[in-house]
Amino acid sequence: MQMTYLEEWALIDWDYSSSLSGATEALRASTLRLPVVGGAKADIQNVKDAICSAVDVMQAMASSICLLLSKVGNVNSLVDELANLSAKERALLDHCKDLLSTIAAMQVTECSMRTHVVQLKRVPPSLTMKV
């Protein structure tokens, strides 16, 4: 499930980068059409169209950013959840490691005790009696 969220993050990141790149290029194209050198004269309608085009791009960019912002908020909360889950899994793995160490030690003790029992069964009764 976590991989799905990480894959979604990659798509959101790509969407954001593409949107930002497109907006930057559109704004650059709009502003390059404006006469900004000293003494330049321009047709008022052309300047108005260029400014309106830039405003349209910025409005589309604002909508895109708002949409991405909510997605980023969701992904951020999922990343927090993933981090918490990972920390819990790590603690459980450490606990399992401790239990396995305890089990290994108990197994050694059990083998030793079984060996001792087998040895006691093989000793002739005459050697175990007190004189």
MILO-846909 format. One record per residue: x, y, z of N, C-alpha, C, CB in turn; chain; residue number from 1. Coordinates in Angstrom, 2 decimals. Glycine has a CB too. Example, Ala and Ser with C-alpha at 12.3 -4.5 7.8 and 13.67 -1.06 7.14 Angstrom:
REM residues 2
(node (13.19,-5.69,7.80),(12.30,-4.50,7.80),(13.20,-3.30,7.80),(11.31,-4.47,9.05),"A",1)
(node (12.85,-2.25,7.08),(13.67,-1.06,7.14),(12.90,0.03,7.87),(14.08,-0.60,5.72),"A",2)
//
This chain:
REM residues 131
(node (0.82,-1.20,0.00),(0.00,0.00,0.00),(0.87,1.26,0.00),(-0.94,0.00,1.21),"A",1)
(node (1.98,1.20,0.73),(2.85,2.37,0.80),(3.44,2.70,-0.57),(3.97,2.14,1.80),"A",2)
(node (3.72,1.65,-1.37),(4.28,1.89,-2.70),(3.29,2.68,-3.56),(4.64,0.55,-3.38),"A",3)
(node (2.01,2.40,-3.41),(0.98,3.12,-4.16),(1.06,4.61,-3.85),(-0.43,2.57,-3.84),"A",4)
(node (1.21,4.93,-2.57),(1.28,6.33,-2.17),(2.55,6.99,-2.72),(1.24,6.45,-0.63),"A",5)
(node (3.66,6.24,-2.71),(4.89,6.81,-3.24),(4.80,7.02,-4.74),(6.08,5.90,-2.90),"A",6)
(node (4.12,6.09,-5.44),(3.93,6.26,-6.88),(3.03,7.47,-7.16),(3.32,4.99,-7.50),"A",7)
(node (1.99,7.65,-6.32),(1.12,8.82,-6.48),(1.92,10.11,-6.28),(-0.06,8.76,-5.47),"A",8)
(node (2.85,10.08,-5.32),(3.67,11.25,-5.05),(4.49,11.61,-6.29),(4.60,11.00,-3.85),"A",9)
(node (5.03,10.60,-6.97),(5.82,10.86,-8.18),(4.95,11.52,-9.26),(6.43,9.54,-8.71),"A",10)
(node (3.71,11.07,-9.40),(2.81,11.66,-10.39),(2.47,13.11,-10.03),(1.51,10.83,-10.51),"A",11)
(node (2.21,13.35,-8.76),(1.89,14.71,-8.32),(3.09,15.62,-8.55),(1.49,14.72,-6.82),"A",12)
(node (4.28,15.12,-8.22),(5.49,15.91,-8.42),(5.68,16.24,-9.90),(6.72,15.16,-7.88),"A",13)
(node (5.43,15.25,-10.77),(5.57,15.47,-12.21),(4.54,16.50,-12.69),(5.41,14.14,-12.99),"A",14)
(node (3.28,16.35,-12.22),(2.23,17.31,-12.59),(2.62,18.73,-12.17),(0.88,16.92,-11.94),"A",15)
(node (3.10,18.85,-10.94),(3.48,20.16,-10.42),(4.61,20.76,-11.25),(3.90,20.05,-8.94),"A",16)
(node (5.64,19.96,-11.52),(6.77,20.46,-12.29),(6.35,20.87,-13.69),(7.88,19.40,-12.37),"A",17)
(node (5.49,20.07,-14.31),(5.02,20.39,-15.66),(4.20,21.68,-15.65),(4.18,19.24,-16.23),"A",18)
(node (3.32,21.81,-14.68),(2.49,23.01,-14.57),(3.34,24.25,-14.37),(1.48,22.87,-13.43),"A",19)
(node (4.30,24.14,-13.48),(5.16,25.28,-13.18),(5.99,25.67,-14.40),(6.07,24.96,-11.98),"A",20)
(node (6.51,24.67,-15.11),(7.29,24.94,-16.31),(6.45,25.62,-17.38),(7.88,23.64,-16.86),"A",21)
(node (5.25,25.08,-17.59),(4.35,25.66,-18.59),(3.96,27.08,-18.24),(3.10,24.81,-18.73),"A",22)
(node (3.67,27.31,-16.98),(3.28,28.65,-16.53),(4.44,29.63,-16.71),(2.82,28.63,-15.06),"A",23)
(node (5.63,29.19,-16.35),(6.80,30.05,-16.50),(7.00,30.44,-17.96),(8.06,29.35,-15.97),"A",24)
(node (6.90,29.46,-18.84),(7.08,29.75,-20.27),(5.98,30.67,-20.80),(7.11,28.45,-21.08),"A",25)
(node (4.74,30.44,-20.38),(3.63,31.28,-20.85),(3.80,32.71,-20.36),(2.29,30.71,-20.37),"A",26)
(node (4.19,32.87,-19.09),(4.40,34.23,-18.56),(5.58,34.91,-19.25),(4.63,34.19,-17.04),"A",27)
(node (6.63,34.16,-19.50),(7.79,34.73,-20.20),(7.38,35.19,-21.59),(8.94,33.69,-20.29),"A",28)
(node (6.62,34.35,-22.30),(6.18,34.71,-23.65),(5.30,35.96,-23.62),(5.42,33.54,-24.30),"A",29)
(node (4.42,36.05,-22.62),(3.53,37.21,-22.52),(4.30,38.48,-22.23),(2.50,36.98,-21.43),"A",30)
(node (5.26,38.40,-21.33),(5.98,39.62,-20.95),(6.99,40.03,-22.01),(6.68,39.42,-19.61),"A",31)
(node (7.50,39.09,-22.78),(8.45,39.46,-23.83),(7.77,40.26,-24.95),(9.11,38.22,-24.41),"A",32)
(node (6.47,40.12,-25.05),(5.75,40.87,-26.09),(5.49,42.32,-25.68),(4.43,40.19,-26.40),"A",33)
(node (5.68,42.64,-24.41),(5.43,44.01,-23.95),(6.62,44.91,-24.29),(5.15,44.04,-22.42),"A",34)
(node (6.35,46.10,-24.80),(7.46,47.03,-25.08),(7.91,47.69,-23.78),(7.04,48.13,-26.12),"A",35)
(node (9.12,47.37,-23.34),(9.59,47.90,-22.06),(10.84,48.77,-22.21),(9.88,46.77,-21.11),"A",36)
(node (11.34,49.00,-23.40),(12.52,49.85,-23.58),(12.10,51.31,-23.61),(13.29,49.47,-24.88),"A",37)
(node (13.02,52.18,-23.29),(12.71,53.60,-23.22),(12.18,54.14,-24.55),(13.93,54.37,-22.82),"A",38)
(node (11.11,54.87,-24.47),(10.53,55.52,-25.64),(9.74,54.58,-26.54),(11.61,56.15,-26.43),"A",39)
(node (9.55,53.36,-26.14),(8.81,52.42,-26.98),(7.33,52.78,-26.95),(9.02,50.95,-26.51),"A",40)
(node (6.71,52.58,-28.08),(5.27,52.84,-28.16),(4.61,51.52,-28.52),(4.92,53.95,-29.21),"A",41)
(node (3.44,51.31,-27.97),(2.74,50.05,-28.25),(1.27,50.33,-28.46),(2.95,49.03,-27.10),"A",42)
(node (0.66,49.42,-29.15),(-0.78,49.47,-29.32),(-1.41,49.07,-27.99),(-1.25,48.54,-30.51),"A",43)
(node (-2.31,49.91,-27.49),(-2.95,49.66,-26.20),(-3.62,48.29,-26.17),(-3.97,50.77,-25.89),"A",44)
(node (-4.26,47.91,-27.24),(-4.95,46.63,-27.29),(-3.95,45.47,-27.16),(-5.75,46.50,-28.61),"A",45)
(node (-2.78,45.60,-27.79),(-1.76,44.55,-27.68),(-1.25,44.42,-26.25),(-0.59,44.86,-28.63),"A",46)
(node (-1.03,45.56,-25.59),(-0.58,45.53,-24.19),(-1.66,44.92,-23.31),(-0.22,46.96,-23.69),"A",47)
(node (-2.92,45.33,-23.55),(-4.04,44.79,-22.77),(-4.12,43.28,-22.98),(-5.38,45.47,-23.18),"A",48)
(node (-4.00,42.82,-24.22),(-4.08,41.38,-24.51),(-2.94,40.62,-23.82),(-4.04,41.14,-26.03),"A",49)
(node (-1.75,41.20,-23.85),(-0.60,40.54,-23.22),(-0.80,40.43,-21.71),(0.69,41.31,-23.52),"A",50)
(node (-1.29,41.52,-21.10),(-1.52,41.50,-19.64),(-2.65,40.54,-19.29),(-1.86,42.92,-19.13),"A",51)
(node (-3.71,40.54,-20.09),(-4.83,39.61,-19.84),(-4.36,38.17,-19.97),(-6.00,39.88,-20.83),"A",52)
(node (-3.51,37.92,-20.96),(-2.97,36.57,-21.15),(-2.15,36.16,-19.93),(-2.11,36.51,-22.42),"A",53)
(node (-1.33,37.08,-19.42),(-0.52,36.78,-18.24),(-1.40,36.53,-17.02),(0.46,37.93,-17.96),"A",54)
(node (-2.44,37.33,-16.87),(-3.37,37.15,-15.75),(-4.08,35.81,-15.86),(-4.41,38.30,-15.70),"A",55)
(node (-4.50,35.44,-17.06),(-5.16,34.13,-17.27),(-4.23,32.99,-16.87),(-5.59,33.96,-18.74),"A",56)
(node (-2.98,33.11,-17.27),(-2.00,32.07,-16.91),(-1.84,32.00,-15.40),(-0.63,32.34,-17.59),"A",57)
(node (-1.73,33.15,-14.76),(-1.56,33.16,-13.30),(-2.79,32.60,-12.59),(-1.28,34.57,-12.80),"A",58)
(node (-4.00,32.89,-13.12),(-5.21,32.32,-12.51),(-5.24,30.80,-12.66),(-6.46,32.93,-13.14),"A",59)
(node (-4.87,30.31,-13.86),(-4.81,28.86,-14.07),(-3.76,28.24,-13.15),(-4.49,28.53,-15.55),"A",60)
(node (-2.66,28.96,-13.00),(-1.59,28.48,-12.12),(-2.07,28.44,-10.67),(-0.34,29.37,-12.25),"A",61)
(node (-2.82,29.44,-10.26),(-3.34,29.47,-8.88),(-4.29,28.30,-8.66),(-4.07,30.80,-8.60),"A",62)
(node (-5.15,28.01,-9.63),(-6.07,26.87,-9.50),(-5.29,25.57,-9.41),(-7.04,26.82,-10.69),"A",63)
(node (-4.28,25.45,-10.24),(-3.45,24.24,-10.24),(-2.73,24.09,-8.91),(-2.43,24.28,-11.38),"A",64)
(node (-2.20,25.19,-8.40),(-1.49,25.14,-7.12),(-2.44,24.76,-6.00),(-0.82,26.50,-6.82),"A",65)
(node (-3.66,25.30,-6.00),(-4.63,24.94,-4.96),(-4.97,23.46,-5.02),(-5.92,25.78,-5.12),"A",66)
(node (-5.15,22.93,-6.22),(-5.44,21.51,-6.37),(-4.26,20.67,-5.88),(-5.75,21.17,-7.84),"A",67)
(node (-3.05,21.06,-6.29),(-1.87,20.31,-5.86),(-1.63,20.45,-4.36),(-0.65,20.79,-6.63),"A",68)
(node (-1.97,21.61,-3.81),(-1.77,21.84,-2.38),(-2.58,20.86,-1.56),(-2.14,23.26,-2.01),"A",69)
(node (-3.84,20.62,-1.96),(-4.66,19.66,-1.21),(-4.09,18.25,-1.36),(-6.13,19.70,-1.70),"A",70)
(node (-3.60,17.92,-2.58),(-3.00,16.60,-2.77),(-1.74,16.46,-1.94),(-2.69,16.36,-4.26),"A",71)
(node (-0.93,17.51,-1.90),(0.30,17.47,-1.12),(-0.03,17.32,0.36),(1.14,18.75,-1.36),"A",72)
(node (-1.08,18.00,0.82),(-1.51,17.85,2.21),(-1.89,16.42,2.52),(-2.68,18.78,2.51),"A",73)
(node (-2.62,15.78,1.60),(-3.00,14.38,1.79),(-1.77,13.49,1.80),(-3.97,13.92,0.69),"A",74)
(node (-0.88,13.71,0.86),(0.34,12.89,0.78),(1.19,13.12,2.03),(1.15,13.23,-0.50),"A",75)
(node (1.27,14.35,2.50),(2.05,14.65,3.70),(1.50,13.88,4.89),(2.04,16.16,4.00),"A",76)
(node (0.18,13.84,5.02),(-0.40,13.09,6.13),(-0.15,11.60,5.97),(-1.92,13.36,6.23),"A",77)
(node (-0.16,11.10,4.73),(0.14,9.69,4.50),(1.61,9.38,4.79),(-0.20,9.30,3.05),"A",78)
(node (2.49,10.33,4.47),(3.91,10.13,4.77),(4.12,10.09,6.28),(4.77,11.26,4.13),"A",79)
(node (3.43,10.95,7.03),(3.51,10.91,8.49),(3.04,9.56,9.01),(2.66,12.04,9.10),"A",80)
(node (1.92,9.09,8.46),(1.37,7.80,8.87),(2.37,6.68,8.54),(0.01,7.53,8.17),"A",81)
(node (2.98,6.76,7.37),(3.97,5.76,6.95),(5.18,5.78,7.88),(4.42,6.03,5.49),"A",82)
(node (5.62,6.96,8.28),(6.76,7.08,9.19),(6.43,6.46,10.54),(7.17,8.55,9.37),"A",83)
(node (5.22,6.73,11.05),(4.79,6.14,12.33),(4.71,4.62,12.23),(3.43,6.72,12.76),"A",84)
(node (4.14,4.14,11.14),(4.02,2.70,10.93),(5.40,2.06,10.84),(3.21,2.41,9.65),"A",85)
(node (6.30,2.71,10.15),(7.67,2.20,10.02),(8.35,2.12,11.39),(8.49,3.09,9.07),"A",86)
(node (8.15,3.13,12.22),(8.75,3.13,13.56),(8.17,1.99,14.40),(8.51,4.50,14.26),"A",87)
(node (6.86,1.77,14.30),(6.23,0.67,15.04),(6.76,-0.68,14.54),(4.70,0.72,14.90),"A",88)
(node (6.88,-0.82,13.22),(7.41,-2.07,12.66),(8.84,-2.31,13.14),(7.35,-2.04,11.12),"A",89)
(node (9.62,-1.26,13.19),(11.01,-1.39,13.66),(11.04,-1.86,15.11),(11.75,-0.04,13.52),"A",90)
(node (10.17,-1.28,15.95),(10.11,-1.69,17.36),(9.69,-3.15,17.47),(9.13,-0.78,18.14),"A",91)
(node (8.72,-3.55,16.66),(8.28,-4.95,16.69),(9.38,-5.89,16.21),(7.03,-5.13,15.83),"A",92)
(node (10.12,-5.48,15.19),(11.24,-6.30,14.72),(12.32,-6.44,15.79),(11.84,-5.69,13.43),"A",93)
(node (12.59,-5.36,16.50),(13.57,-5.43,17.60),(13.08,-6.38,18.69),(13.81,-4.03,18.19),"A",94)
(node (11.79,-6.32,18.98),(11.20,-7.21,19.99),(11.31,-8.67,19.52),(9.71,-6.83,20.26),"A",95)
(node (11.03,-8.91,18.24),(11.15,-10.27,17.69),(12.59,-10.76,17.80),(10.69,-10.30,16.22),"A",96)
(node (13.54,-9.88,17.53),(14.96,-10.25,17.64),(15.30,-10.66,19.07),(15.85,-9.07,17.19),"A",97)
(node (14.80,-9.89,20.04),(15.04,-10.24,21.44),(14.41,-11.58,21.79),(14.48,-9.15,22.36),"A",98)
(node (13.18,-11.81,21.31),(12.51,-13.08,21.59),(13.25,-14.26,20.96),(11.06,-13.05,21.07),"A",99)
(node (13.74,-14.06,19.74),(14.51,-15.12,19.08),(15.79,-15.43,19.85),(14.85,-14.73,17.63),"A",100)
(node (16.43,-14.42,20.39),(17.63,-14.64,21.20),(17.29,-15.43,22.45),(18.29,-13.30,21.58),"A",101)
(node (16.18,-15.09,23.08),(15.73,-15.81,24.27),(15.41,-17.26,23.92),(14.49,-15.12,24.89),"A",102)
(node (14.72,-17.47,22.81),(14.38,-18.82,22.38),(15.64,-19.64,22.11),(13.49,-18.78,21.13),"A",103)
(node (16.63,-19.03,21.47),(17.88,-19.73,21.18),(18.57,-20.15,22.48),(18.83,-18.85,20.33),"A",104)
(node (18.59,-19.25,23.45),(19.20,-19.57,24.75),(18.43,-20.68,25.45),(19.25,-18.31,25.65),"A",105)
(node (17.10,-20.64,25.36),(16.28,-21.69,25.98),(16.50,-23.03,25.29),(14.78,-21.30,25.93),"A",106)
(node (16.71,-22.99,23.98),(16.95,-24.22,23.23),(18.28,-24.85,23.64),(16.95,-23.94,21.71),"A",107)
(node (19.29,-24.03,23.85),(20.58,-24.53,24.32),(20.41,-25.18,25.70),(21.63,-23.39,24.38),"A",108)
(node (19.67,-24.51,26.58),(19.42,-25.06,27.91),(18.67,-26.38,27.82),(18.64,-24.06,28.77),"A",109)
(node (17.66,-26.44,26.97),(16.88,-27.66,26.80),(17.76,-28.81,26.31),(15.71,-27.42,25.81),"A",110)
(node (18.60,-28.54,25.31),(19.50,-29.58,24.78),(20.45,-30.08,25.87),(20.31,-29.05,23.58),"A",111)
(node (20.95,-29.14,26.65),(21.85,-29.51,27.74),(21.14,-30.39,28.75),(22.41,-28.25,28.42),"A",112)
(node (19.92,-30.03,29.09),(19.15,-30.82,30.08),(18.81,-32.20,29.52),(17.85,-30.06,30.47),"A",113)
(node (18.45,-32.28,28.26),(18.14,-33.58,27.65),(19.39,-34.48,27.66),(17.62,-33.39,26.19),"A",114)
(node (20.53,-33.86,27.33),(21.78,-34.62,27.34),(22.06,-35.14,28.75),(22.96,-33.74,26.85),"A",115)
(node (21.84,-34.30,29.74),(22.05,-34.68,31.13),(21.13,-35.84,31.51),(21.82,-33.47,32.07),"A",116)
(node (19.86,-35.78,31.10),(18.90,-36.85,31.39),(19.34,-38.15,30.73),(17.48,-36.46,30.91),"A",117)
(node (19.78,-38.08,29.48),(20.25,-39.28,28.77),(21.46,-39.86,29.50),(20.62,-38.94,27.29),"A",118)
(node (22.37,-39.02,29.94),(23.55,-39.50,30.66),(23.16,-40.16,31.97),(24.53,-38.35,30.92),"A",119)
(node (22.18,-39.59,32.68),(21.73,-40.18,33.95),(21.07,-41.53,33.72),(20.75,-39.24,34.66),"A",120)
(node (20.37,-41.70,32.62),(19.72,-42.97,32.33),(20.74,-44.06,31.99),(18.72,-42.79,31.18),"A",121)
(node (21.89,-43.68,31.49),(22.91,-44.65,31.10),(23.81,-45.07,32.25),(23.75,-44.09,29.98),"A",122)
(node (23.84,-44.34,33.31),(24.70,-44.67,34.45),(24.11,-45.89,35.16),(24.84,-43.45,35.44),"A",123)
(node (24.90,-46.93,35.38),(24.37,-48.11,36.08),(23.92,-47.74,37.48),(25.43,-49.22,36.15),"A",124)
(node (22.82,-48.38,37.94),(22.28,-48.05,39.27),(23.28,-48.28,40.40),(21.05,-48.87,39.53),"A",125)
(node (24.19,-49.19,40.21),(25.15,-49.46,41.29),(26.08,-48.27,41.55),(25.99,-50.70,40.95),"A",126)
(node (26.29,-47.44,40.48),(27.17,-46.29,40.67),(26.46,-45.10,41.30),(27.77,-45.88,39.35),"A",127)
(node (25.16,-45.11,41.20),(24.43,-43.97,41.76),(24.02,-44.19,43.20),(23.21,-43.70,40.93),"A",128)
(node (24.16,-45.43,43.74),(23.78,-45.71,45.12),(24.91,-45.29,46.07),(23.45,-47.22,45.30),"A",129)
(node (24.51,-44.86,47.23),(25.50,-44.45,48.23),(25.93,-45.66,49.06),(24.92,-43.33,49.15),"A",130)
(node (27.15,-45.63,49.41),(27.68,-46.70,50.22),(27.71,-46.38,51.69),(29.04,-47.05,49.78),"A",131)
//
